[in-house]
Amino acid sequence: MSEIIERNRAEAKAEVIIEVAIELLKEKMPEEMIARVTKLTVEQVKEIGKKNALI
C-alpha cells in the first residue's frame, strides 16, 4: 500500500513542477533558467512549452 502512496506523491509532485514550468514560460523566463529551477531538462521545458502553445 505504501508503494501506491509513494507513486501518487511522485505523480502529484511532477504535476506541480509542470504547472510551475508553464507559469514561468508564461512570464517569458528563459528555458534554461526554468530547467535549472525545476530540475527538468531544457528539452522537457521546450516540450511543455510546445504542448501548451507557449513556445
N, C-alpha and C positions, 0 to 999 in steps of 0.2 A: 504494500500500500504506500509506503514512503517513497517508493520509486515513482509512482504516479504523481504524488505531490511535488516531488523534485522536478519532474518533467513539466508539470503545469507551471511551476515557478519560472523555469528556464524559458518557456514559451512566452509567459507574461513579460519577462524582462526583455526578451527580444522584441516584442511588440512595442514596448515603451521606447527602446532605443531607436526603432524605425520611426516612431512618431516624433521623437526629438530630431532626428535627421531631417525629416520632412519640414519641420518648423524652421530649422536652421537654413535649409535650402530656400525656403520662402523669404528669409531675411537676407538672402544673397551671400551667405557666408561661403568662403571658398571650400570646394570639395575636400581638399587636403586637410583643412582645419577640422571639418566635420568628421573626417575619418579619424583624425588624431583624438578628438574629444570623445567620440562614441566607441572607439576601438573597432570600427568597421574598416574594411579596406576601401580604397578610393573607388575601386570597381563596384563594390556594393553600394556605395553612396551614389554613384552615377546611375546604377540600375534603379535604385529607389527613386531618384530624380526623374528618370525617364518614365517609369511606371506611373508617376503622379504628375506628369506633364510639367515638371519644374525645370527641366534642362532641355 
